[in-house]
Amino acid sequence: MKEQIALLIDLQKIDQDIKILNNKKQTLPEKAGQLDLDFQTRKDQIEEERNGLEGLNKLHKEKESELKQGQEKLRKARERLQEVKTNKEYQAMLSEIETLEKGNGRIEEEILVLYDRIDERKVALKSHEKDFEQYRGVYETERKKIDEELASIDGELGGQKKKYDALVPGLKPNLRRRYEMIKGRRNGIAVVSARNAVCSGCNMNLPPQLYNELQRSEDLICCPNCNRIIYWDEIANGG
Ligand SMILES: [Zn+2]
């Protein structure tokens, strides 16, 4: 029975390791998803800035062509001024020229403001692009680390499962059933040591008679309180 209990302790250790590995494995995709989301958000922000700048450049081009048309109109109006015959026509032409000049002046003003805005946005975009490239490097490293970690966990899990499968045939079927049952009901821990007459699974005192029996007997003994299989821990109890 002692050998069987030693085997159970080994199996439980493997079970625990597998549980920890599986828990770790579960948190990793979530972590990767969060990283991906953050990356996409920042990428979208840069894209939005680029589109905004492109829009301003387009507007600038439109204003330049508008100004060109305005200047052309002004040139023609000035030409016609030479050809007018009456004073009334002359006054009307002067007024038209004044309106055109004012209009062109307004467009020139708008173009100057646009120049400033485009320059500002260009500087900002360049700096944000630089930050983003730096961030991309960090992101890619982190992402790679998660993939490697996942692969390594899979490798470890495979190794532990192999160890488990190698040990299980040595265990008596009824003991294995019992172990699985207690494990399911007691949060994964079915085999615990008894130290100084205390069950280390539930921390309750063991009846002295039972504790004595545990030290002498070869029988399978369970804690009367938590029902876990208990064993006499020679090292912890001082030999
Ligand atoms: Zn107990």
Residues whose N, C-alpha, C, O or C-beta is under 5 A from the ligand:
A	BS01	ZN	C199 G201 C202 C223 N225 C226 N227
